Amino acid sequence: MRKLFSFQKFFLRIDKAGMVNGTKSKDDPLSILEITSVDVGVVAIKGVNSNYYLAISRKGEVYGAREFGVDCSLKERIEENGYNTYASAMWKNKKRQMFVGLNVHGKPLRGKKTRRKNRATHFLPIVV
């Protein structure tokens, strides 16, 4: 079990309606995630209490998916600063990768607006 702590100081959470956002509460049970390897360098991230998978749609929307599908495969990479990034393994926007990211208010960023160097896409996995 892990929590993903963003560079913006939010814990990524997936609620019981499949909404993805960030919380400042370190005790939020919806921020407990299970990260499973599905291929070399590719993971699936599932909310333990919501049972939704973290997903990025073809249009770059970050959401919770009830079932594991193509939107749920995420490329995990450890960046130079020690933080991890998670990009869609399936979809790109004009040949650019689309990343999971949270803005300064804890709202998910659209994948089309994200870049690897953007700190809003950087997360620290914390064991719980």
Secondary structure, 3 states (H helix, E strand, C coil): CEEEEECCCCEEEECCCCCEEEECCCCCHHHCEEEEEEECCEEEEEECCCCCEEEECCCCCEEEECCCCHHHCEEEEECCCCCEEEEEEEEEECCEEEECCECCCCCECCHHHCCCCCHHHCEEEEEC
